[in-house]
Amino acid sequence: MTRKEYLVKQKEMGRHLLGVFPAQYPKEILWAMNIVPAEIWDPPLEITLANAHLQPTICSVVKLGMELILQRKCDILDGFLFPHTCDSIQNLASVINDYMKTEKPCYFFYHPKAPYGAAGRDFYRNHLKELIGSLEKQFGPLDPDTLKQRIHQGQKISALLTELYDLRAQGELNITNEEFYSMIRHGEYLFPDDFIPELEAFLSQNKGQGIKGQARVVLSGVLPNPPEILTLLDDLGVRVAHDDFLIGSRRLLVPANDLDDPFENLTESYFAMPPCSTKGSSIGERAEYLFRLVDATGAKGVIFNVVKFCEPEWFDIPNLKEELKKKGISTLSLDTELNQGLSGQMVTRVEAFVEMIG
């Protein structure tokens, strides 16, 4: 079943659909209000309309999101949620809400940026409640017991994804790089009632001895797109041992906590997430996180696969590469456009990098 078919079916079942732009947001609250978050990252569209509204130096995540709306492919949705991920996403929220007149309600989520303190935690808790209050006006009251149930499901998903990542790191998953990311990205739109059994079945079917002797790398960036990068690594016999993707480990691998208060629980989960450029994490924290991934997996290098004009990422990469170099870790940077494939030059650079680390 395609993403669109699934969302249509959810709508027919009486659930609400909210288009959610990247990246970090309290999805458990949406689930508890019978809302299916349909995340908007890299829809497979040709950009024909968005360029008239945006300057050329805007990342293609933003352009594709606007294109999706302009082509009226979001008509099924009941509204939009914009986390304050970066200035570009925030400006997109203003354009869509204030100027484009989509006739769909827009909601905003402002998560705190590092460095963190007590005030940041208070802000986050209060903003969770403000988000609920604004959503309740459209979708009805939130049941506290249902929220606790959805938080439990969120923790179950995190535990399953952590097991999936750990098995891959140990070379005990008999799947390709493409298959791995295809599975975890189902979480961008599947309701937890459907995603949990799908993850359990996937783990059950693919646990076991992986292919030995493969070179291992860590991928870093926003998301594994263009997908040809995964195909190329598969063809070269390279296993992605771990990732530092915004769409991946930075928001998926959240340690569980046993706090009974749902707002304390969600707050603790947010502040326990790995460091990220979109949260204002320091270079030191991000470098240390990459060191741990490389050390734990035996990876021979880090490939920064970064969306063109992604300012939060590109501001950090020169310093991250310098820190990795000090540890003797090889790096490669790719400046890519979403859904545009890999140029011959990029393929050659990846092949040369793999040969060097192999």
N, C-alpha and C positions, 0 to 999 in steps of 0.2 A: 504494500500500500504506500503510495506516495505521501509526502508531507501534506499537500493540498487535499488529497482524498481523506486523510486522517482528520484534518481540521474540519472539513465539511461534516464528517461523521460525528465529531464531537459537538458541533453546533446542533446537529439533528437530535443529539441525545439531551439537549437542554443546557449544555455548558456554554459559558461565555468565552470569547477569544480576545486576547489582548496582544497586540503587536509590541514586542519588547526589543528595544535597541540595546546594543552591547553596553555593559557586560555583567556587572555584579548587581544583583537585586534580590530581595527576599521572596523567592518564588514560593516558599511555603505559605506565605500570606495569600498569594493568588490562588494556589491550590485549595486552601481552606475556604475561599469564597467562590468555589466552583468555576474558577477562571483558568483556562489553559493559556500559559504563556507561549506565544509563537515568536521565537527570537528571530531577529532580522540581522543577518551578518553578511552573507554573500550570495544573494539570490542570482540564479543563472540568467541574467538579462543583458541585453545590449543597451548601453547608455545612449539614449537618443533625446531625452527631454531634460534630464537633470542639469546638464551643462549650462542651460540657459539661466539657471537659478544660482549656480555655485561657481566660485572662482576655480581656475584650473588646478591650483595647488591644494586641493582637498582630497583626502584619502578616498579610495574607492568603496570603503565600507559605508561612508556617508552618502556618496553618490548613488550607490546601488539601492540604499534604503529609500532615498528620495525618488529614484526611478520606479521602485516598486509601487509607491503611492501614486505617482503621476500616471502610471500605466493602469491605474485603477485595479490593481491586483490585491488591494487591501480592503475591498468593499465588504468582505465577509466579517471583518474584524469589528469589535465593539469599542475600540479605542486604542490608544498608544501609551506606552510607558517609556520615559526617557531617563535612564540613570545619568548622573553627571560624570561620565567616564572621562571625557576630555573636552577641550574647548570646541572642537568640531562637532561632536555630538550635541553639546549644549546649544550651539548656534543653530544646528539643524532643528532642535526642539523649538526654538524661537521662530524660525522660518515657517515650520509646519503649523504651529499653534497660532501664531499671530498674523501670518500673511497668506498662507495657502488655503485657509478656510475649508479644511477637510470635512467639517461637520461631524467629526468624531472627537470625543473628549480626549484630552492629553493630560497625562499624569507625570509627575516629576519626582525623581528620587535622588537626594543629595547625600551621598555617603562621605564621611570625613576622610581627610587626607593626612598622611603621616607628616611629622611625628605625632604620635598619639599620646593622649593624657586622659585624665578623668573627664574633662569637659567633652572630649570626643566621644566617649562612651555614653555620656548623658545625651549628647546631641543625637547619636544614632538611635538610642532607645526612643527618644521623643519623636524622632522623624518616622520611625516605624509606626507609631500610633497615629501620627498625622496622615501618613499614607493610607492607613486603614480607614480613617475618618473620611477621607476624600473618596475612596473607592466605595464605601458603604452607601453614599448618596446615589450611586448608579446601580450597584449590584446587591444591595441589601446587607443586613447586619452580619457580622462575623461571629461565628460560634467559637468560644474559647476552647472547648473540648476538641472540636474539629481541627483547630490550629495545632493543638498538641499532637494530634494524630498525624497531621501532615509534616510536622517537624520530625516525628519519629520516622516517617517515610523518607524524608530528606537525609537523615542520618544513615538509613539503610542503603540508600543510593550511594552516598559517599563511601560507605564501607565496601560496597561491591566494586565501585570504581577504583578504590585504593587497592583491593585485591587484584583487579585487572592490571593496574599499573605495576604492582609488585611482581606479578608473574611475568609480565613482559620484561621487566628489569632483570629478572633472573634467567631469562631465556626459556621460560616454560610455557609459552603460548605458541601454539602451532597456527599462527595467522600472519598475514602480511601487514605491512604498515598501513596500506589502504583499508584493510578490513578493520583494523583497530580503530582508526579515526571515524570510519563510517558508523561504527557502533556507538562510540561515546557521543557523537553528534546527534544521535537520535534523541538524546536528552534535551535538545533545544526545543522540542515541541511535544514529546510524549508526556501524557499525564502520568503521575507516579504509579497509579494502579496498573498501567501498561508497561512502563519502563522497567520496573523492578523485575517482573517475571522474564522480560526479554534479556536483561543483564544476567540473571541467574542461568537461563538456558544457554546463553553465549559462553559463560564461564564453564559450565558443565561440558559443553561440546568441544571446547578448545583447550582445556587444561591438558598439559602433557609436555613432552619433550619438544622443544623448538629446534630450529636448525642451528647446529653448532658451527663455530668457526667464522661467524659473520662479524664484520667490523661493526662497531657500535658508535652511535652519535647521539647527542642531545640536540633537539630542535628548540629554538626560542623564537618568540615573536607574538603575533596576534592570533593567527589561526593557520592551519595547514592548507593554504590556498596560494597559488594554483595547485590543484591536486596532483598535477604532473610531477611535483617534487617527490611525492610519496611513491609514485610509479617508478620514477628514475632510481630512487634509493632501493626499491625492491629489485629492480633489474640489475643493479650493481652489487647486490648481495649485502646491503647495509641495513642493519636493524636499528630503528629508532628505539633506543633503550629507555629514554625518558623525554619529557618535554617541559618547557617553561613557556607554554602558550597561555595567553589570556583566556582562550576558549577551553583550555585544558587544565593542567595541574594548578594554575594560580587560583582557580575558583572551584575546582571539583574535589580536590584532596583536602577536605576539611575534617580535622579530628572531632570525634563525638564528645559531647559533654552531657552530664546528667542533671543539669539545672532544670528545676521543675517549672519555674516561671518562663513562659514562652518568649517574652521580650528579652530577658536575661540570656536565655539560650541562644536566640538569634544574634544577639549582640556579641556574645562570646565566640560564636562561629565566625562572624565577620572578622573580628580582630585576630582570629587564629589562622586566617588564610595566609598563604605564602606571599612574599613581597611582590609588588607589581608597580610598573611605571605609572599606571593610571591612578594609583593610590598615593603617589608621592613617596614611595619607598626609596631609601638611600641607595647609592651605588654599592656601598659596603654590604648592605643586606641582600641586594640582588646578586652580587658577586658570590657571597657566601652560599646562597641558595644554589647557584649553578655549580659551585665547587662540590657541594654535597651530592648533587645529582650525578656529576661526573665520577666522583669517588665511589658512590654506591653501585654504579652500573658498570664501571670499567670502560666507560666511553672514551674514545680516542680524540674526540673533538666536539665543538659546538657549532652548529649552523644557525645563524640568525636569518630567518626567513621573514622579512618584515614588509608590510604593506607600504607602498610608496606614499610619502607625505604623512606618515604616522608620526607626528611630532613627539609624543611621549616616549615612544620606543627609540627613535633616532637620536634624541637628546642623550639617552643613556648608553647606546651601543659603543661609541668610541672609548668611553671609560671602562665599560665592561670588558671589551676586548683587551685593553691594556692590563687589567687585573688578571684576566685569564692567561695572558702571555707570561706574566710573572710566575705563574704556576706551571708553565710549560704546556699549556693546553692550546691546541691549534683551533683556529676559528675561521669561519667563512661567512661573509655578509651578502645577502641577496636582497635587492630592492625590487619588489614585484608588484604587479597589478593583479587584482583579483580576477579570476576566470580568464586570464589572458595567456595562459600557457607559459612555457619556459622557452626563451630564445636559445638559439644555437650556442651563443656565447655563454649563457648561464649553464647549459648542459655541460659544456667543456670545463667550466670552472668547478662544477660539482664533481665531475669525473677526476679532474686533477687533484682536488682536495681529498677524495676517497683514496686515490692512489698514494698520496702523501701519508695519510694516517694509517694506511693498510700495510 
